Amino acid sequence: MEKTFDPNVVEGRISALWEAAGAFRAGRPERAGAAPFTIVIPPPNVTGSLHMGHALNTTLQDILCRFERMRGKDVLWQPGTDHAGIATQMVVERQLMERQEPGRRDMTREKFLERVWQWKEESGGAIIEQLKRLGASCDWSRERFTLDEGLSRAVTKVFVALYKEGLIYKDKRLVNWDPALQTAISDLEVVQVETKGHLWHFKYPVVDDVGKETDEFIVVATTRPETMLGDTAVAVHPDDERYKPLQGKRVRLPLVGRLIPIVADEYSDPEKGTGAVKITPAHDFNDFEVGRRHQLPMFNILDPEAKITFFGVGQGFFGGVPASDDLTETTELEGLSREAARKRVIDMMDARDLLDKIEPHTHMVPHGDRSGTIIEPWLTEQWYVKAEVLAQPALDAVRRGNTSFIPKNWEKTYFDWLENIQPWCISRQLWWGHQIPAWYGPKFTAAKSALAEEFEIFVAPSETQAIELAKSRYREALSEGREIRVLSSKPDYADFANVMNPVFDGGPIPIWRDPDVLDTWFSSALWPFSTLGWPDETPELKHRYPTSVLVTGFDIIFFWVARMMMMGLHFMDEVPFHDIYIHALVRDEKGAKMSKSKGNVVDPLHLIETYGADALRFTLAAMAAQGRDIKLSTQRIEGYRNFGTKLWNAARFAEMNGCVRQAAFDPHQVQITLNGWIIGETAKALADVTAAIEAYRFNDAANAAYRFVWNIFCDWYLELAKPLLQGADGPAKDETRAATAFVLEEITKLLHPFMPFMTEELWAITATPELPRATVLALAEWPQMEGYENPAAEAELSFIVDLISEVRSVRAEMNVPAAAQIPLVLVNTSPDVKARAEAWAETLKRLARLSDISFAAEPPEKSVQMVVRKTLAALPLQGIVDVAAEKARLAKEITKLTGEAGKIEAKLNNADFVARAPEEVIEENRERLSEALSRVEKLEAARTRLGDL
């Protein structure tokens, strides 16, 4: 063996070994008939690179897949990537700009998409290679892409089916609109940014029944003065006594002149601001709902670039508004940006003495996570899914237990969202993505004339089928017996009547395709069954759906998990997975959320290069406690790299001492108590790790493996076995060598799901010509060690180990000099305990630094006493320890720690501190308090012991 394990040398070679062996391929012939275990990877964006969230998610999935593969199951870990509509389009547009080539809007859609596909082929696979570097054991031969032919066919089939069922429709509603990208975006792509702004209080004049202004005003407050131009009501709470006389009356909207009602609505909070709220239904999500409840008109006063407009998308703005000097001045705002218009509106209100006051105001402002632009709630026509219909079966499935969340508390998040679900906007104003399979054509009235603003919609899997649909519908609308011709070409509707006139003379009727694409979450919602071949009835679909478990983050429970549940139940009549394991966030070492703006983002690839993939993986697994975020520090990763080094050195020690696998070795037949003990401990560790992985308690599994390998095998067994391994040849030495090799082999299996690279390397190194490996470790069998427990050996060795540990602990607590040899007295011992102590006397003296071991009926006077497995042990320390000095030292340390604990406790009991401090600071203080109190408890125990001397 090499002196050290170099992951940079080994990892690439091991990856090639797995690939050559086809280790991760599902459906291997030797597993025909085996139970399936299937996981679909949350598809990373094709534009993405490995971040810590991916690293955690991938590590946990890989642990499950390697574990189940070793348990003999037919494992498919389905890989793939998401086409990431906005992100990918932005990348290519930026590339065009950097190369000073024509932009997207300067070329045809087809040409632009050619460039995107070219980029995807050249640069779109980086994330997959990075997942492989982490050791992901996916079946890479089955990699899918949300825009590949099969998945695109599935998307089209789903859209057409849902449309025919009335579950997909077009509607005019508010969306998150990104003015820079000029598309609707999902809530997940919106980042709320705390912003210091102002609250402007405006006075709206109340009018009488004939519309004449009175001397009364109602004051409203707003953070967005420019939106007042689109106000269509003022809302007050129905129980607010201040405004009851005004309910049902009207105000004149300043700067515009429109008369708008004062409506009673519970949305208005009497305790907030003035209690009166301006309602702008086309530019605020809450106002939109108020507008619908009271059937208010809705006016867009912003165009797609978030510039003021009264004549474009705001058609109808002037309806019922009398001409006035105010209105003339207001229309001069046409084309101004939101920011410029805001300043002008404030000045105009101030000039009319309608600006009541201005207050500083900190509030959250939505920004696009890709563009960085302030997001505009915007009224526009989009495609929607009736999510409330699809949500019911998804709710019932979890309530019935067909699918379980782990940890269970995430069910509440899932229920809360689905019980209050809104229509799902699925259209995006992009070019890269699944183009919506809908075509439009002119709508004809009974008089056989065409309406310019109303269109027929033809939803079909292909243009050919859409044309046939159009022919059928137009044949009914125009004339019986007439030949109907339909062409796919969008007409110029500037002169609609002239374009349509030839149609009535038997000319071709134009239809054109919707230019929008589908939300990327629409295609990824089909991922668990589309990747298995649906809509075809493939063997994989029959064999592997529903999948076994989904591993994902809590932030996409709404966007992905719930939607996969809805689509899976609707199209497969079955849940897409039985278990949903929700992992926590990876934070920085202080507990702060990682973000580029904070500069605390940790690059997993850098960690892999520095410490190796195994160290990073083991760290993430060991810290992945259910429901608790991971505080990642390089010190922890370094510590687990040291764990790998410990294992490597143990394997080298075994090699140097001739510990080689023996075909004839039978663990059940060992004669030496020490070897019986380590085999029993191996069986216990295996049972603990197995149970923990099955329960998705990854941290418990990793920590059980760590404790066994480091503490029990390396620190205790090898140390206790040294006299046998380095002693005279004979049966005892032979058995110990064989037992050591046997346990080391079980350790490589036990650790393989967590540390695949080092264990695979050890697996190969420890093979011999006499006992070659039949397969790579990734395909080896998970150990089966039921019945290997050895209670007698466990009782004997555990007493010896605990006794040494207790003596060492007392020595440390009492500040006993390291070189000092101290006596040990065992009090009133049983014959069995006495026999154990005598048998292990030399080991006890060597490892606990004892001068002698004696037995007595009573403990010596002025000795430190401890109970070890019901046996009283005493250490006479008088003359060895300066009792007075130690008491003073301990008292000083206790006082210091108690003071620190008191200060921290006072902070945590301060409601103002808890309310203002970041979450990570509060958690850090809680941990410091816990550590301080724990340390005080130990020091108090030590002081109590000194009191007996």
ZIFENWO-V755870 format. One record per helix or strand of 2 or more residues. SS is the DSSP state (~ for helix, > for strand). FROM is the first residue (numbers start at 1). TO is the last residue. If there is no record, write none. Layout:
ss->(SS;SS)
from->(FROM;FROM)
to->(TO;TO)
This chain:
ss->(~;~;>;>;~;>;>;~;~;~;~;~;>;~;>;>;~;>;>;~;>;~;>;>;>;~;>;~;~;>;>;~;>;~;>;>;>;>;~;>;~;>;>;~;~;~;>;~;>;>;~;~;>;~;~;~;~;~;~;~;~;>;~;~;>;>;>;~;~;~)
from->(7;29;36;44;52;74;80;85;104;109;126;140;144;149;168;183;187;190;213;225;233;244;250;259;276;285;307;325;338;355;376;387;404;410;424;427;438;450;463;486;493;509;517;520;527;539;547;554;577;586;604;613;630;634;667;673;698;731;756;777;791;822;831;841;850;863;871;883;911;919)
to->(21;31;40;45;70;78;82;98;106;123;134;142;145;164;178;185;189;207;222;230;236;246;252;264;279;293;308;331;351;368;385;399;406;419;425;428;444;459;478;488;504;513;518;524;530;544;553;572;583;587;611;622;631;656;669;694;725;752;765;779;813;827;839;848;856;868;876;908;916;947)
